[in-house]
Amino acid sequence: MRCLLNERGGLLGFALATALISSITIYAVLFSAISQGRQGRFLKERLRAQYVAEAGLVIAKERLWRDPTYAGGVVPVTDTSGLNSTNVTITVTVPDASGRQQISANVVY
């Protein structure tokens, strides 16, 4: 009888250790999945901001083509779905001695 009780105690310890290791593994997998999701959203927003800034540069180039005195300003930009819109702040420098201008586009997303 005494030997049987010791085996049950060992089995309980094994079951508790297995449950603890499984819980830690599940927590690590869930934490990793949540972290990957956040990183994916960050990269998506960063890429979206880059595309919006590039759209602002295209807008500035077109306006400079039509009006060489264009100095920039705030331009609203909407994506192709029409759901996301933001403002691009465009800055155009005065032409230097060689006639070149610098265009910058800033986006706050």
C-alpha positions as CSV (number, residue, x, y, z in Angstrom):
1,M,0.0,0.0,0.0
2,R,2.8,2.4,0.9
3,C,4.4,2.0,-2.5
4,L,1.2,2.8,-4.3
5,L,0.8,6.1,-2.5
6,N,4.3,7.2,-3.5
7,E,3.6,6.5,-7.1
8,R,0.5,8.6,-7.0
9,G,2.4,11.5,-5.5
10,G,5.0,11.2,-8.2
11,L,2.3,11.2,-10.9
12,L,0.8,14.4,-9.3
13,G,4.2,16.1,-9.4
14,F,4.7,15.1,-13.0
15,A,1.2,16.4,-13.9
16,L,1.8,19.7,-12.2
17,A,5.2,20.2,-13.8
18,T,3.7,19.4,-17.2
19,A,0.8,21.8,-16.6
20,L,3.3,24.5,-15.6
21,I,5.5,24.0,-18.7
22,S,2.5,23.9,-20.9
23,S,1.2,27.2,-19.4
24,I,4.6,28.9,-19.9
25,T,4.8,27.7,-23.5
26,I,1.2,28.9,-24.3
27,Y,2.0,32.3,-22.7
28,A,5.1,32.7,-24.7
29,V,3.3,31.8,-28.0
30,L,0.5,34.2,-27.3
31,F,2.9,37.0,-26.3
32,S,4.8,36.4,-29.5
33,A,1.7,36.5,-31.6
34,I,0.5,39.8,-30.0
35,S,4.0,41.3,-30.4
36,Q,4.0,40.3,-34.1
37,G,0.6,41.8,-34.6
38,R,1.7,45.1,-33.1
39,Q,4.8,45.2,-35.2
40,G,2.8,44.4,-38.3
41,R,0.4,47.3,-37.6
42,F,3.4,49.7,-37.0
43,L,5.1,48.7,-40.3
44,K,1.8,49.1,-42.1
45,E,1.3,52.6,-40.8
46,R,4.9,53.5,-41.5
47,L,4.5,52.3,-45.1
48,R,1.2,54.1,-45.5
49,A,2.9,57.4,-44.3
50,Q,5.7,56.9,-46.7
51,Y,3.3,56.4,-49.6
52,V,1.4,59.5,-48.5
53,A,4.6,61.5,-48.4
54,E,5.5,60.3,-51.9
55,A,2.1,61.4,-53.1
56,G,2.7,64.8,-51.6
57,L,6.0,65.1,-53.5
58,V,4.2,64.2,-56.8
59,I,1.5,66.8,-56.0
60,A,4.3,69.4,-55.4
61,K,6.1,68.5,-58.6
62,E,2.9,68.9,-60.6
63,R,2.0,72.2,-59.0
64,L,5.6,73.5,-59.6
65,W,5.3,72.5,-63.2
66,R,2.2,74.6,-63.6
67,D,3.3,77.4,-61.2
68,P,7.0,77.9,-60.7
69,T,6.3,80.3,-57.8
70,Y,4.5,77.5,-55.8
71,A,6.0,77.6,-52.2
72,G,4.2,74.6,-50.7
73,G,1.4,74.3,-48.1
74,V,-0.9,71.8,-46.5
75,V,-2.5,69.3,-48.9
76,P,-5.1,66.7,-48.0
77,V,-4.5,63.3,-49.4
78,T,-7.0,60.4,-49.4
79,D,-6.1,56.8,-50.2
80,T,-7.7,54.8,-53.0
81,S,-10.4,53.3,-50.7
82,G,-11.5,56.8,-49.7
83,L,-11.5,55.8,-46.0
84,N,-8.1,57.1,-44.8
85,S,-7.2,60.7,-45.3
86,T,-4.4,62.8,-43.9
87,N,-2.6,66.1,-44.5
88,V,0.8,66.4,-46.1
89,T,2.8,69.5,-45.3
90,I,4.8,70.5,-48.4
91,T,7.8,72.8,-48.3
92,V,9.5,74.2,-51.4
93,T,12.7,76.1,-51.1
94,V,13.6,79.2,-53.1
95,P,15.7,78.3,-56.2
96,D,19.4,78.5,-55.5
97,A,22.0,79.9,-57.9
98,S,21.8,76.9,-60.1
99,G,18.0,77.1,-60.3
100,R,17.4,74.0,-58.2
101,Q,14.7,73.8,-55.6
102,Q,14.3,71.4,-52.7
103,I,10.9,69.8,-52.0
104,S,10.0,68.2,-48.7
105,A,6.8,66.5,-47.6
106,N,6.0,65.8,-44.0
107,V,3.2,63.5,-42.8
108,V,1.8,63.0,-39.3
109,Y,-0.1,59.7,-39.3
